[in-house]
């Protein structure tokens, strides 16, 4: 009588199948995590690059604006030197932009706001300059602390404001300049350059300041 041979199953134990499925799921999970992390990193890098690029562009534009103001300052200073006006007109840079300080005698008689004929050549030079640039312009009137009381100007406030307005009116009447670019300010005697303690100081404080505004300071 033949003996029956025992048959052995080639199948793996059930626990190994379950373990393999678990390992596969864990592997898929980590692949998904890695994939999501890579996408986020790419997005993050894109944002960083965008911000860096934007910051660089803003820096370049700011540098260009500063250079333009330096060129304007140099041009005005050259005109003042050529026409020997440095003693009565000062040109400088500060946080506001290019600042031109005109002493009273350049444009006005004391206590008056009518522009003198001798002051028009410089205003004409400014008018031509302003026609070539887009910057906003502020014109400030300043006086010394001696009181004034006339029919036209009851106080230094009215006088300083009238002088600032008169300069703007001249520029807009004689050149194709938009009035929207200008701002007139009358400060009276509230912002002296020096103490009102001598005739020389009084003269320095009676002035008109013309500010070619820095767009970055707006």
Secondary structure, 3 states (H helix, E strand, C coil): CCCCCCCCCCCCCHHHHHHHHHHHHHHHHHHHHHHHHHHHHHHHHHHHHHHHHHHHHHHHHHHHHHHHHHHHHHHHHHHHHHCCCCCCEEEEEECCEEEEEEEHHHHCCCCCCCCCHHHHHHHHHHHHHHCCCCCCEEEEEECCCCCCCCCCCCCHHHHHHHHHHHHHHHHHHHCCCCHHHEEEEECCCCCCCCCCCCHHHHHHHCEEEEEEECHHHC
